[in-house]
Amino acid sequence: MDAASPDLPAAPPRVGYARSAGSRRGEARRAELLDRVTADLAANGLVDFSLRRAARAAGTTHKVLLYYFDSADDLLGQAVDRLRDKRTAAGLVAGAGGPPRSLADRVRAIWPVLAAEEQRVLDQAIGLSLYDPGRYGQLGRESSREYLPVLMSICPQAWPERRRHDVAELILAAFRGFLIELRISGDAAGVQQGLEAFLRALEREEAAAG
């Protein structure tokens, strides 16, 4: 996988903005609105997100937003997609770039990307999915599952695919737990100690695999 052009899974097509499809001007306007709403989410988080708030951030009306997007949830999902894609790409560059390193070192390099304060909004998606799984379950799943291909790509390529998948699942679960603990407790030092203990376990896993 090339760090300069991440080979990430294609996102499923959206049905929103169908009314602007085929119009270059309409697509440009939709992208502009989405950029503004995404910037608002990055700055202010998911809590109390609404179509009214999105309209204020975009400098327009809720009727205009509903012309370009199916609903508030559709708009929210697309904005979170944008933030997640940026985070995933940054994590890939951090983990896969540079000279050959151990798996533990690659995971250590990814962690600051995930833990950055500006990425808090993506972790809130997991909380929303627990609070209201019917409405936000898919949003929460997408906010973490998209990292699995990146994590598989940093595992030793000599490993069988099944082993890379299993270890990537383990790393993903550990990251999710450390992020929740960091956001809830704010104990960055304690979380870092836990992460280092986990990395030592990864080193043993890699050594055992030869």
C-alpha positions as CSV (number, residue, x, y, z in Angstrom):
1,M,0.0,0.0,0.0
2,D,1.4,3.3,-1.0
3,A,1.4,5.9,1.7
4,A,1.1,8.7,-0.8
5,S,-2.1,7.3,-2.2
6,P,-3.9,5.1,0.4
7,D,-5.7,2.1,-1.0
8,L,-8.7,2.5,1.2
9,P,-12.1,0.8,0.7
10,A,-14.5,2.8,-1.5
11,A,-17.2,4.4,0.5
12,P,-20.7,3.3,-0.4
13,P,-22.5,5.7,-2.7
14,R,-24.7,8.3,-1.1
15,V,-28.2,8.9,-2.2
16,G,-28.3,12.5,-1.0
17,Y,-27.5,15.4,-3.3
18,A,-29.1,13.5,-6.2
19,R,-30.8,16.7,-7.3
20,S,-27.4,18.3,-7.9
21,A,-25.9,15.3,-9.7
22,G,-24.7,16.1,-13.2
23,S,-24.4,19.8,-12.5
24,R,-20.9,21.0,-12.0
25,R,-22.2,24.1,-10.3
26,G,-24.5,22.1,-8.0
27,E,-21.7,19.7,-7.1
28,A,-19.4,22.6,-6.3
29,R,-22.0,24.2,-4.1
30,R,-22.7,21.0,-2.3
31,A,-19.0,20.5,-1.6
32,E,-18.7,24.0,-0.3
33,L,-21.6,23.5,2.1
34,L,-20.2,20.2,3.2
35,D,-16.7,21.8,3.9
36,R,-18.3,24.4,6.1
37,V,-20.3,21.9,8.1
38,T,-17.3,19.6,8.4
39,A,-15.2,22.5,9.8
40,D,-17.9,23.2,12.3
41,L,-18.0,19.6,13.5
42,A,-14.2,19.5,13.8
43,A,-14.3,22.6,16.0
44,N,-17.5,22.0,18.0
45,G,-18.1,18.3,18.0
46,L,-21.2,16.1,17.4
47,V,-23.1,17.0,20.6
48,D,-26.3,19.0,19.8
49,F,-25.7,18.7,16.0
50,S,-28.8,19.8,14.1
51,L,-29.9,21.0,10.7
52,R,-30.3,24.5,12.2
53,R,-26.8,24.5,13.6
54,A,-25.4,23.2,10.3
55,A,-27.2,25.9,8.4
56,R,-25.7,28.6,10.6
57,A,-22.2,27.1,10.1
58,A,-22.7,26.9,6.3
59,G,-24.1,30.4,6.1
60,T,-27.4,29.3,4.5
61,T,-30.8,28.0,5.4
62,H,-32.0,24.5,6.4
63,K,-34.1,24.4,3.2
64,V,-31.0,24.9,1.1
65,L,-29.2,22.0,3.0
66,L,-32.2,19.8,2.4
67,Y,-31.9,20.5,-1.3
68,Y,-28.4,19.1,-1.4
69,F,-28.6,16.4,1.3
70,D,-31.3,13.9,2.2
71,S,-31.5,14.8,5.9
72,A,-29.6,16.1,8.9
73,D,-28.3,12.5,9.5
74,D,-27.2,12.2,5.8
75,L,-25.3,15.5,6.1
76,L,-23.8,14.4,9.5
77,G,-22.7,11.1,8.0
78,Q,-21.0,12.7,5.1
79,A,-19.2,15.3,7.3
80,V,-18.0,12.6,9.6
81,D,-16.8,10.6,6.5
82,R,-14.6,13.5,5.5
83,L,-13.1,13.8,9.0
84,R,-12.5,10.1,9.2
85,D,-10.9,9.9,5.8
86,K,-8.4,12.6,6.7
87,R,-7.6,10.8,10.0
88,T,-7.3,7.4,8.2
89,A,-4.9,8.9,5.6
90,A,-2.8,10.6,8.3
91,G,-2.6,7.4,10.3
92,L,-1.5,5.5,7.2
93,V,1.3,7.9,6.5
94,A,2.4,7.8,10.1
95,G,2.3,4.0,10.3
96,A,3.5,3.0,6.9
97,G,5.9,5.8,6.0
98,G,9.6,6.0,6.5
99,P,12.2,3.2,6.9
100,P,11.3,-0.3,7.9
101,R,10.2,-0.5,11.5
102,S,8.7,-3.1,13.9
103,L,5.0,-3.4,14.2
104,A,5.1,-1.9,17.7
105,D,6.9,1.1,16.4
106,R,4.4,1.6,13.6
107,V,1.5,1.4,16.0
108,R,3.3,3.8,18.3
109,A,3.6,6.3,15.4
110,I,-0.2,6.0,14.6
111,W,-1.3,6.7,18.2
112,P,-0.7,10.5,18.2
113,V,-2.8,10.9,15.1
114,L,-5.7,9.2,16.7
115,A,-5.3,10.9,20.1
116,A,-5.0,14.4,18.7
117,E,-7.6,16.8,20.2
118,E,-9.0,17.8,16.9
119,Q,-10.0,14.2,16.3
120,R,-12.2,14.1,19.4
121,V,-15.3,14.4,17.2
122,L,-14.7,11.0,15.6
123,D,-14.6,9.4,19.0
124,Q,-17.9,11.1,19.9
125,A,-19.4,9.1,17.1
126,I,-18.7,5.9,19.0
127,G,-20.4,7.4,22.1
128,L,-23.5,8.3,20.0
129,S,-23.7,4.8,18.6
130,L,-23.9,3.5,22.1
131,Y,-26.5,6.0,23.2
132,D,-28.7,5.6,20.2
133,P,-27.7,2.5,18.1
134,G,-30.7,2.7,15.9
135,R,-29.9,6.1,14.7
136,Y,-26.1,6.3,15.0
137,G,-25.0,2.7,15.1
138,Q,-23.7,2.7,11.5
139,L,-21.9,6.0,12.1
140,G,-20.1,4.6,15.1
141,R,-19.1,1.4,13.3
142,E,-17.8,3.3,10.3
143,S,-15.8,5.6,12.5
144,S,-13.6,2.8,13.7
145,R,-13.9,-0.1,11.1
146,E,-12.3,2.1,8.4
147,Y,-9.0,1.8,10.2
148,L,-8.8,-2.0,9.8
149,P,-7.2,-2.0,6.3
150,V,-4.6,0.5,7.5
151,L,-3.7,-1.7,10.5
152,M,-3.5,-4.8,8.3
153,S,-1.2,-2.9,6.0
154,I,1.4,-2.2,8.8
155,C,1.5,-5.8,10.0
156,P,4.4,-7.9,8.6
157,Q,3.5,-8.8,5.0
158,A,5.1,-12.2,5.5
159,W,2.3,-13.1,7.9
160,P,-0.7,-15.0,6.5
161,E,-3.7,-12.8,5.8
162,R,-5.7,-14.4,8.6
163,R,-3.0,-13.6,11.2
164,R,-2.7,-10.0,9.9
165,H,-6.5,-9.6,10.2
166,D,-6.6,-11.0,13.7
167,V,-3.8,-8.8,15.0
168,A,-5.2,-5.8,13.2
169,E,-8.6,-6.5,15.0
170,L,-6.6,-6.7,18.3
171,I,-4.9,-3.3,17.7
172,L,-8.2,-1.7,16.7
173,A,-9.9,-2.9,19.8
174,A,-7.0,-1.6,22.0
175,F,-7.0,1.8,20.2
176,R,-10.7,2.1,20.7
177,G,-10.4,1.3,24.4
178,F,-7.5,3.7,25.0
179,L,-9.3,6.5,23.1
180,I,-12.4,6.1,25.2
181,E,-10.3,6.1,28.4
182,L,-8.4,9.1,27.3
183,R,-11.6,11.1,26.4
184,I,-13.3,10.1,29.7
185,S,-10.5,10.4,32.2
186,G,-8.1,12.8,30.5
187,D,-5.3,10.7,32.1
188,A,-2.9,10.9,29.1
189,A,0.0,9.6,31.2
190,G,-1.9,6.6,32.4
191,V,-3.2,5.8,28.9
192,Q,0.4,6.1,27.5
193,Q,1.6,3.6,30.1
194,G,-1.2,1.2,29.1
195,L,-0.3,1.7,25.4
196,E,3.4,0.9,26.1
197,A,2.4,-2.3,27.9
198,F,0.3,-3.3,24.8
199,L,3.2,-2.5,22.5
200,R,5.4,-4.8,24.5
201,A,2.8,-7.6,23.9
202,L,2.9,-6.8,20.1
203,E,6.7,-7.1,20.2
204,R,6.4,-10.5,21.7
205,E,3.8,-11.5,19.1
206,E,6.1,-10.4,16.3
207,A,9.1,-12.2,17.8
208,A,7.1,-15.4,18.2
209,A,6.0,-15.2,14.5
210,G,9.7,-15.1,13.5
